Amino acid sequence: MVTDADPPTVRASSLDGVATLLLDRPQRRNALDTTLLEGTLRGLEDAQARGDRAVVITGGDSWFSSGGDVSSMPGPEQGLFGPASRLELVHELVRSIVRTDLVVVAAVEGFAVGAAWGVVLACDVVVAAEDARFSAPFAARGLAADAGTAFHLPRRLGPHRAARHLLLGAPLHAPAALEAGLVSEVVPPGQATGRAQEIGRLLATGPREATALTKALSRQDWEAALLAFLSAERLAVSLAGHGSEAREGRAAFAEKREARFS
């Protein structure tokens, strides 16, 4: 749990009905650890309680997030669901983004990797810099895909295109993501956050109730399926985390080398 003594890893602000949640863990390229996830959740809750109309989630002008913090990832020594224990916070964040009445806008510079891509895919609007890229390198680390990436990508890209990213780890660059419908808008580098806040202000001046109802209707077909999928995903991540491949993946990551799977 985050305490008052912990340095903030999410800087929250609110202006004209738009909350901005700045992921601020630059020494780890905004890797998703417990404090960052809890800070983002708290920022969403505060925005809802304050009566904001929109929320912008941004990693700043360099990158969105490098994904789950592998160096501090729980292992099988913490029990059957140990490898997925932090994933529960990621799932809580995804559920909060999907269920909130607020429109959530992601601003992506640089890259959104792994679980961070899953968080972006859950958002309502995505603004990406032209040179931004998305990737899901779970398999290369001996891990099962998480954060809903294996839910969204096959449904939105088709199973064969999704396999390039989920199984082979191929990156998806912002222009191609826009063409595929995974990004709402592409802007010049350095302008993603500003454009996302501009969109937030446009939403803040609109009808809150009608917007909330429209969001709920537009997601009705897949929201229940996504939430059910996350339960199965938790089990898959736990199973994968107990295997030798996950151990090798973690070791390779720590040693900055390619993993060697038998």
NORMODA-V309080 format. One record per run of one state. SS is the DSSP state (H for helix, E for strand, L for the rest). FROM is the first residue (numbers start at 1). TO is the last residue. If there is no record, write none. Layout:
((SS FROM TO) (SS FROM TO))
This chain:
((L 1 9) (E 10 15) (L 16 17) (E 18 23) (L 24 25) (H 26 28) (L 29 31) (E 32 32) (L 33 33) (H 34 50) (L 51 53) (E 54 58) (L 59 64) (E 65 65) (L 66 67) (E 68 68) (L 69 69) (H 70 72) (L 73 75) (H 76 78) (L 79 81) (H 82 84) (L 85 86) (H 87 99) (L 100 102) (E 103 108) (L 109 110) (E 111 113) (L 114 114) (H 115 122) (L 123 124) (E 125 129) (L 130 132) (E 133 135) (L 136 138) (H 139 141) (L 142 148) (H 149 157) (L 158 158) (H 159 166) (L 167 171) (E 172 173) (H 174 180) (L 181 184) (E 185 187) (L 188 191) (H 192 204) (L 205 207) (H 208 218) (L 219 219) (H 220 241) (L 242 243) (H 244 255) (L 256 262))
